[in-house]
Amino acid sequence: MILGFFLLQRPRLSLLDRYIASELFTPFLFGICAFSAVGLAIGSVFNLVQRVAESGLPLAIALQVFLLQAPNFVVLSLPMSMLLTTLIVYSRLSGDSEIVALRGCGVSLYRLVLPAITLSFIVTGITFFFNESLVPTTNYQASVVLNRALKQDKPAQEKNIFYREFTSEQLSQIFYARRFNDERMQDLMVLNFSLQGLSRIVTAKAAVWNSAQENWNFFNGTVYTVGPDGSYQNVSKFERRQLSLSRIPLDLATQSRKSEEMNITEAQQYLRLLEQSGDQRKIRQLRLRIQEKYALPFVCIVFGLVGASLGTKPQRTSSTTGFGISVVIIFGYYLLSFVSSSLGEAGVLSPLVAAWLPTALGLATGGALLSRAQ
């Protein structure tokens, strides 16, 4: 109801809006700088210093990786900065009795916090944009540059590639490779199933995808034909053999990006591959990460609403105190997010509920605090 009130308001750049917006600007910049510096120090600088000292990472490369990792921490600082900004500004307005004076003139508390909520929506859009267009790319480039400098820039590798294929909900094939290296699958086994059960087993030392003919070239292997009673009816060895199998196992093996290095579109494409592989644990995790990518920007609205609601209480809060309160609230919120995410990965909560539960609870809490203040 409260958020509906905010969304239905027609934007009017009144003197009150300009005044509160000017008050919000400086603390918001301070919050971005402060939280980004803390995040970079903990999440990037310490690790890079250790790499320089122990692994001989060149300082120039360390600086390049640092700059590439910076956008990620800046984006993460935006919701936190909203909380600090609204808490400090509205606490100052309350401590100087400006809120009392404005309410005495007939201005509702909802109207007073409208500039903060408007800024929260703007920051939400900025967060979503950069989290989709910039951060995945810079995260991936930072990983590539760091691995290359540490001489870990090997071709995409994956161990224990496992893929199940179904036909009309009936298991038709199981593909397994011990490892993938330099565009070659190594130590493979393919199990083919019919309505009667296991019908054929193919093993091979290596296999390469033939893009021209869209099939696999298997090398140095054996084909076992299995009868209905489970006995081997025929065994034949081969040096090279072409098999018409799905390309999906190769796509799974060459997917080297982590979820934080993919945007939503790329993550959904990878999800479609995983869904065909049948790995329910990885499918559930990726679905959760995709929902978290949608939910993260809306933390700006949660923190903006909570900070403005707490700030309107009749008390004076300094910048230092406001920073401390912000840290406590941020810690509590992300602790709840961690617990909810863990329950989602365990399958206790659905990915949708696990990702959005902290945001929903945060909005409800902020709305209740604001209603109580009003």
N, C-alpha and C positions, 0 to 999 in steps of 0.2 A: 504493500500500500504506500509506504513511504517512498520507495524507489519509483513507483508509478507517478507519485506527485512530482518528483524531480524531472522525470522524463517528459511530463506533459507541460512543464513550464516553458513558455516562449523565451528565448534568449534575449535579454535586454541589458545592454552595457550601461548600467546606471552608475551614478557616483559611488554607491555602496559596492557594486561589483568591482569597479576599478580600484577602489581602496583596498578591499580584501585581496584582490589578485596581486596588487603590488606588495602586500604583506607576505603573500605566499611565495613569491618569486625567489627571494634571497635564501630563506631556509631550505627551499627545495634544491637549489644548486649546492648548498652546503651538504645536504643529505646525500646527494649523488656522489660528491667528492669523498665524503667520509666513509660511506658504506662501500664504495668501490675500492677505496684504499685498503680498508680492512679485508675485503674479500680477496683482492689481489695479493696482499701480503700473506694471507693464510693459504690460499688455494693455488698460488702461482710462484711468488717470489721465493718462498722457502724451498720448494721443490727444485726450482731452477738453480738456486745457489748450491744446493746439494749436488746437482748434476755437474755444475761447473767444478766443484771441489773434488768430487769422487770420480766422475767419468770424463773429465777434461773437456766439457762442453765449451766451445768458444763463446766469449762474451758477446760478440756480435750476433751469434745465433740465439743466445739466451735472450738478448734484447728483442730480437725479431719475434721469438715465441711469446715473449711477454706482451708485446703490442698486439699480436694476433689473439691472445687470450683475453685481452682487456675488454672487448665488446661484450663478452659473455657476463663478466662481473658488473659492468655498467648497467646492462639490462636487468640483472638480478637486483641491483640497488634501487631501481625505480619504484617498486612497490614499498620498500622500506623507507625511501625518501618521502613518499606520500604520507606515511604514518607520522614520521618525525615532523614534517612540515605542518600538517593540520593540528597536531598536538601542541606544538610550540605556539603557533599563531593564535589559535582560539583560546589557549590558556592565557596568552598575553592580553587578548581582548577582554577576556573575563576578569583577569586580575586588575585591569585598569578601569573596570566597570563600564566599558564601552558596550558590551552586550546588554547590560542592564538598561543603559540609556536608550539603545536602539529598540529594545523590546518595549520600553516605556513609550516610545513613539509609534507603537503598533506593528513593528516588524516581527514576524514570527521567527522562531528558532530554525524552522525548516528553510525559510528564506535566507537566513544568515549563513547556513552551511551549504547553500546551493552553489556558490562559487567553488568551494572545495570539492563537491561531488562532480561538478562540471570538469574541473581540472583532472579528477580521478579518471573520468571517461576518456579524456584526451590522452592521458598518460597510458591508459589501457590500450588504446589504439597504437600508440607509439611502441609500446612493449611488444605487442603482437607483430607489428610490422618488422621490427628489427630482429625479433626472435625467429622469424621465418625467412627473412631475406639476407641477413648479415651473419648472425651468430653461428648457424650450422656450417657455413662456408669457412669462417675464420677458425672455428674449432677444429675442423678437418685439416685445414692448412697448417695449423699449429702442430697437430699430431704428425703430419707428413714431414714438416721441417725438422722437428725434434728427432723423429726416428731416423731420418736420413743423416743427420749430424752425428747420431750415436751409432751409425752403421747398422741400423736395423731396417733399412729400406728394402726388404726382400719383397718379391712378388706376393700378391695377396695369398694368404695361406689359411687353411682351415683344417681342423682335425675332426675325424669321426663324422663325416657327412652322412646324414641319415634322411631318407626320403621315402614316404609311403604314398602309393597311388591307388585311388579307388575308382571303380567303375560301377555306377548304379549302387553306391553305398556298399559295394562288395570289394574287399581288399584284392587288388589284382597284381601288385608288384611292391617289392621292398628293395630299395637301392641303398647300398652301404659302401663307403670308401674310407679307408683308414686316414688318408690325408690328401690334400690338394697342394700342388707345388708347381709353379712355372707352367700353368695351363694344362697340367696333367693330373688326372686322378690316379692314385696309386693304391694297390692292394684292395681290389674291389670284389664285391659279391652282389649278385642280383638274384632275387627269388621271385619267380613267377607263379601265380596262383590261378587255378581254374575253379569251377563250381565244386569239383571233387576235392580240392585242397591243393597242396604244393605240387606243381607239375614240372618245373625246371629250375635248375640252379646253374648260374654262370659265375665262374671265378676268373680273375685276371690279375696280372701284375700291374698293368697300367691301362688307361683309356684316355682318348683324346676326342673332343667334340669336333666333328666334321661339319663346318658351317655351310659348305657348298651343297652337301647332300642332306644336311640336317639329320644326322644320325651319329652314333658313336663308333669309333674304331677301337676295338679291344685287342690287347696284345698279350701273348703268352698266357693263355688261360685254358680252362676246361669247362665243358658243358655236360651237365648231368641231367638226364631225363628221368623223372620220377614217376613211377606207376601209382595207381590208386591205392595199392597196399603199402606204399611208402618205400618200396624197393627201387634200386637203380636199374632201369631197363636198358639204358645206353649211356656210355661214357665216351666222350671224344675230346681230344686235345687240339688246340689250334695255336698258330703263331700270330695270326691276325684275323679278326672277324668283325664285320659290321653288324650292329644291332640298332634297331629302331626304338630308341627309348627317349623319354622326356629330357629336355634340356634343363629342367628346373634344378636338379642337383648341382649343375655347374653354376647357375645363377646364385644359389645359396652359398656356394663356396667362395665366389668372387665378391660377395657383399662384405666389404671390410669396414664399413662405417658403423659407428655406434649410434644409438638413438639420438644423443645430443649433437651428432654431426649430420643429422638429416632433418629436413623440414617436414611438414605434415604430409605433403604430396609424396615425397620420397619414402617416408615411413609407411604410408598406406600401400605403396607399390611393393615394398618389402613384406608387408603383412600378407598380401595376396600370395606371395611365394611360400611364406611360412604356413599359411592355411592349407596349402596343398601338400606340405611335408608332414602334417599331422603332429608336429611337436607342440602339444598343448601348453606346456610351461612357457616356451618362448612366445607362443601366440598370445597368451594371456599377458605376459610382460609387455609386449609391444603395444597391444591394445591399451594397456594402462598408460604407457608413455605418450601415446597419441592423445588420449584424453587429458593428460597433464599438460600437454602443449597448448590445448585449448583453454584449460582452466587457469594456467599461470598468470596471464595478463589481468584477469579479473581480481587478482589479489590486490591490485591497485585500488579498486573500488572498495574492497573490504577494509583495507588499512585507512583509506581516506575517510570512510564513514565512521570507523571506530575512533580514529584520532580526533576528528571534529567533535564527536559526541562526548568523549572524555574531556576535551579541551574546554567545553562550554561550562564545566563545573566552576563554581565561584572560588577559584584558588589561583595563585600565581605560580607559574612553573618556569624555571630558567631553562636555558638551552641545554645545560648539563643534565638537569633533572629530566627534561624531555627526552634526551638521548638515552638515558638509563631506562626510563619507562618504555621507550620504543624497543630497546633491546630485549626487555622481558617479554613484551607482547609478541615480538617477532619470533623469539625462541619458543614460546608456547604454541604459536600458530604452526611453525614448521615441525615442531615435535608431533603435533596432531597430524600434520601431513605425512610425516614419516610412518606413523602407526597406521594411518589409513592406507598408505601405499603398500605397506607390508601385508596388510590383510587382503589387499587386492591381488598381490602376487601369490599369496597362499590360496587364493580362490574362495576365501571367506566372503569377500565383497566383490561385486561385479566391477570391471574396470571403470565404468561410468560412475558408479556410486563412490568408489574409492578415490577417484580423481577430484570429484566435485563436492564431496562431503565437507572438507574443511572450508571451502568457499561458501557453501550454503550456511554452515554454522556461523561463520564469520559475519555474513550479511544479516543473519537473524540476530546475532548479538549486537551488532552496530545499530540495527533498527530499534531494538529494545532499549538500548542506552539512550538513543536520541528521543524516543517517545517518552521515556522517563524524565529526561531533561526538559522537554517541552511541557 
